[in-house]
Amino acid sequence: MKIHLTLDGRVVPATLADSDAAHAFAAMLPLAITLHGLFGRETFGPLPGVMPLAELRTQTYEVGDIVCWSAGPDLAILHAQDGQALSGGFHVLGRIDTGAEAFGARGPLDVRIELADDEEDEDEDDERAAALPGGCDAYRGRKPSICAARAS
């Protein structure tokens, strides 16, 4: 599931994991949250609701991980690697696709998080449909923009 994180007018795309915790997080969206810097590697802020226990708990992280501290519920965006392991348990909710460095900016960050538009998914559906045997004639998708452009 794709989401967009918007800060200072910049849209940062991310992909959520396929887990109970990520689905619970997605159910909270859209969400406005203020994130604060911590240890030069992450920004964090409180979530508005309780998160379920994670199926997997880990102590390692990668730059771009979107995590929820189990003891929180606090959301954190990991934007830098400092070589240290994280202490305490957390679930990985997803990953920033590109632009994790934007979360290293100074000061509190006001961030809006929302589900990405279906438009991108529809374009991918159109491309797959056009490549099928029968191509556009066999397309039964929601919005056949590529097929419509080819017909005109």
C-alpha positions in Angstrom: 0.0 0.0 0.0 1.4 3.4 -1.0 1.3 6.5 1.2 2.5 10.1 0.8 4.1 12.0 3.6 4.0 15.8 2.9 6.3 18.2 4.7 7.1 21.8 3.7 5.2 21.3 0.4 7.4 18.3 -0.6 5.6 14.9 -1.1 7.7 11.9 0.0 6.4 8.6 -1.3 6.5 5.5 0.9 5.3 1.9 0.9 3.6 0.2 3.9 4.4 -3.3 4.9 1.8 -6.1 4.7 1.3 -6.5 8.4 -1.4 -6.1 11.1 0.5 -3.1 12.5 0.8 -1.4 9.1 -2.9 -2.0 8.4 -3.8 -0.5 11.8 -1.6 2.5 10.9 -3.2 2.9 7.5 -6.6 3.0 9.2 -5.5 6.2 11.1 -4.9 8.0 7.8 -5.1 10.8 6.8 -3.1 12.0 9.7 -1.3 15.3 10.7 1.6 14.8 13.1 4.4 16.9 14.4 7.7 15.1 14.4 10.7 16.0 16.6 14.4 15.0 16.0 16.1 12.4 18.2 19.7 11.3 18.2 20.3 12.8 14.7 19.0 9.6 13.1 15.2 9.8 13.5 12.2 12.1 13.9 9.3 10.9 16.0 5.8 11.9 17.2 2.8 10.5 18.9 0.2 8.5 17.0 -3.5 9.2 17.8 -4.4 5.6 18.6 -3.2 2.3 20.0 -1.2 -0.1 17.7 -1.4 -3.9 17.8 1.5 -6.0 18.9 3.8 -6.6 15.9 4.3 -10.1 14.4 8.0 -9.4 14.2 10.2 -7.4 16.5 13.7 -6.3 15.6 16.5 -4.2 17.0 18.1 -3.3 13.7 17.0 -0.6 11.2 17.7 0.8 7.8 17.6 4.4 6.6 14.0 5.1 5.4 12.3 2.7 7.8 9.0 3.9 9.2 8.6 2.4 12.6 6.3 2.4 15.6 7.7 2.0 19.0 5.9 -0.8 20.8 5.8 1.2 24.1 4.4 4.3 22.3 2.5 4.5 20.3 5.1 6.8 18.7 5.8 6.9 14.9 9.4 7.4 13.9 11.1 8.0 10.5 14.7 6.8 10.5 16.6 9.2 8.2 20.2 8.5 9.1 22.3 5.6 10.2 24.6 6.0 13.2 25.8 2.5 13.5 23.9 1.9 16.7 21.2 -0.7 17.3 17.9 0.6 18.5 17.0 -0.3 22.0 13.5 -1.6 22.7 11.1 -3.2 20.4 9.4 -1.7 17.4 7.5 -2.7 14.4 8.5 -1.7 10.9 5.4 -0.2 9.3 7.0 0.5 5.9 9.7 2.3 4.1 10.3 5.7 2.5 10.7 5.0 -1.3 12.8 8.1 -1.9 13.6 11.3 0.1 14.2 10.1 3.6 16.8 12.8 4.0 13.9 15.4 4.2 13.2 14.2 7.7 16.6 15.3 8.9 15.6 19.0 8.7 15.9 21.0 11.9 13.1 21.9 14.2 9.7 20.3 14.6 8.3 19.0 11.3 4.6 19.2 10.6 3.8 16.2 8.4 0.6 15.1 6.7 0.4 11.4 6.0 -2.2 10.0 3.7 -2.9 7.1 1.4 -1.6 7.7 -2.1 -4.1 8.3 -4.9 -5.3 5.3 -6.8 -4.4 7.1 -10.1 -0.9 5.6 -10.0 -2.2 2.1 -9.5 -4.8 2.6 -12.3 -2.0 3.6 -14.8 -0.1 0.4 -13.9 -3.4 -1.6 -14.4 -3.8 0.1 -17.9 -0.2 -0.9 -18.9 -0.8 -4.5 -17.9 -4.1 -4.6 -19.6 -2.7 -3.2 -22.9 0.0 -6.0 -22.8 -2.6 -8.8 -22.4 -3.7 -11.0 -25.3 -6.7 -9.0 -26.7 -5.1 -5.8 -25.3 -7.4 -2.9 -24.8 -10.5 -4.8 -26.1 -10.2 -7.2 -23.2 -9.7 -4.5 -20.6 -12.2 -4.5 -17.7 -10.4 -2.1 -15.3 -11.7 1.0 -13.5 -10.2 3.7 -15.7 -8.6 2.7 -19.0 -6.7 5.9 -19.7 -4.0 4.3 -21.8 -6.5 2.3 -23.8 -8.6 5.4 -24.3 -5.6 7.4 -25.5 -4.7 4.6 -28.0 -8.3 4.6 -29.4 -8.3 8.3 -30.2 
